Amino acid sequence: MIKTVVSTLALSLASLSAFAQMSPVGLWKTIDDDTKKEKSLVRIKESNGVYSGTIEKLLDPDSKPDAVCDKCTDDRKDKPVLGMTILRGLKASDGAATVFEGGTIVDPNNGKVYRTRLKPVDDGKKLEMRGYIGPFYRTQVWLRVE
């Protein structure tokens, strides 16, 4: 009887751990889908069911540490890229607990704001970040750092 209870408890804890990794919360290494270069580290946080992501570090050696988003057209215009909240307003999708959508992402290189969808894959080790303009989209795969 005790063996059964211990086994059940262990499996329950393992499944909770796996579910936690299917959340986008954490630190992610962004990879440019065209050049395959590491671009930045983005920390995704959750507050009251809403997810946002902030650039913590620029990894591309060609990036200027004091770069600003001069092409942004919203409240991020002329703000430093380092420390910028690029992901805003994402929520877990009603139909799937591992898809996060309804928010936006800004590309600090061109100032464009895209509708976005995040989907943890590979047991939460990777994150598919898809940005949309109309019916068109691009997908990047980000790698979990922590």
C-alpha positions in Angstrom: 0.0 0.0 0.0 2.7 2.5 0.9 4.7 1.5 -2.2 1.6 2.4 -4.3 1.1 5.8 -2.6 4.8 6.7 -3.0 4.8 5.7 -6.7 1.6 7.7 -7.3 3.1 10.7 -5.5 6.3 10.5 -7.5 4.5 10.3 -10.8 2.3 13.2 -9.8 5.3 15.4 -9.0 7.0 14.4 -12.3 3.9 15.4 -14.3 3.7 18.7 -12.5 7.4 19.4 -13.3 6.8 18.6 -17.0 3.8 20.8 -17.1 5.7 23.7 -15.5 8.3 23.4 -18.3 5.5 23.8 -20.9 5.1 27.4 -19.7 7.0 30.1 -21.5 8.1 31.7 -18.2 11.9 31.8 -18.0 15.0 33.0 -19.8 15.2 32.4 -23.5 18.0 32.7 -26.1 16.5 34.2 -29.3 17.8 32.9 -32.6 17.4 34.9 -35.8 15.4 32.7 -38.2 17.3 34.0 -41.3 20.9 34.2 -40.1 20.7 31.6 -37.3 22.7 34.0 -35.1 22.1 34.3 -31.4 20.5 37.7 -30.9 19.5 38.2 -27.3 18.3 36.8 -24.0 14.6 37.5 -23.3 13.0 36.9 -19.9 9.3 36.0 -20.0 7.3 36.7 -16.9 3.7 36.1 -16.0 1.5 38.4 -14.0 -2.2 37.7 -13.3 -2.3 35.3 -16.3 -0.7 37.8 -18.7 2.7 37.1 -20.2 5.4 39.6 -21.2 9.0 39.4 -22.3 11.9 41.8 -21.8 15.3 41.9 -23.4 17.9 41.2 -20.7 21.1 40.9 -22.8 22.2 41.5 -26.4 24.2 38.6 -27.7 24.9 39.7 -31.3 28.4 41.2 -31.4 27.2 43.6 -34.1 24.6 45.0 -31.6 25.3 48.4 -30.0 24.8 48.2 -26.2 23.2 51.7 -26.3 20.9 51.0 -29.3 17.5 52.6 -29.2 14.3 51.7 -31.1 14.3 54.7 -33.4 11.8 53.0 -35.8 9.2 52.2 -33.1 6.0 54.1 -33.4 4.5 53.5 -30.0 5.6 54.2 -26.4 8.9 52.4 -27.1 10.1 55.0 -29.7 13.7 56.1 -28.9 13.8 53.8 -25.9 16.8 51.6 -25.2 16.5 48.1 -26.8 18.3 46.6 -23.7 15.6 46.4 -21.1 12.8 46.8 -23.6 9.5 44.9 -23.2 9.1 43.3 -26.6 6.4 40.8 -25.8 3.1 42.1 -24.4 -0.3 40.9 -23.5 0.0 37.1 -24.2 -2.5 34.7 -22.4 -2.9 31.0 -22.4 -5.2 29.9 -25.2 -8.6 28.5 -24.1 -8.3 25.5 -26.3 -4.7 24.5 -25.4 -2.9 25.1 -22.1 0.5 25.1 -24.0 -0.3 27.8 -26.5 0.0 31.5 -25.6 -1.5 34.1 -27.8 -3.4 37.3 -28.1 -0.4 39.6 -27.6 2.2 41.4 -29.6 5.9 41.4 -30.2 7.9 44.3 -31.6 11.0 43.9 -33.7 13.4 46.6 -32.4 15.3 46.5 -35.7 12.4 47.8 -37.8 9.8 49.0 -35.2 7.1 46.7 -36.6 4.6 45.2 -34.2 3.3 41.7 -34.9 0.5 39.7 -33.4 2.2 36.8 -31.7 1.8 33.2 -30.6 4.2 31.3 -28.3 4.2 27.5 -28.1 6.7 25.6 -25.9 8.0 22.4 -27.7 10.5 19.7 -27.0 9.3 19.3 -23.4 9.7 23.0 -22.9 13.3 23.2 -24.0 12.4 25.2 -27.0 9.8 27.9 -27.7 8.2 28.5 -31.1 7.7 32.3 -31.3 5.5 33.1 -34.3 4.8 36.7 -35.4 1.9 37.6 -37.7 1.0 40.5 -40.0 -2.3 39.7 -41.6 -2.2 36.1 -43.0 1.6 36.1 -43.2 3.9 34.9 -40.4 7.5 34.1 -39.4 8.5 31.6 -36.8 11.6 31.7 -34.7 12.7 28.9 -32.3 14.1 30.2 -29.0 16.1 28.0 -26.6 15.5 27.8 -22.9 18.4 29.1 -20.8 16.7 28.6 -17.4 
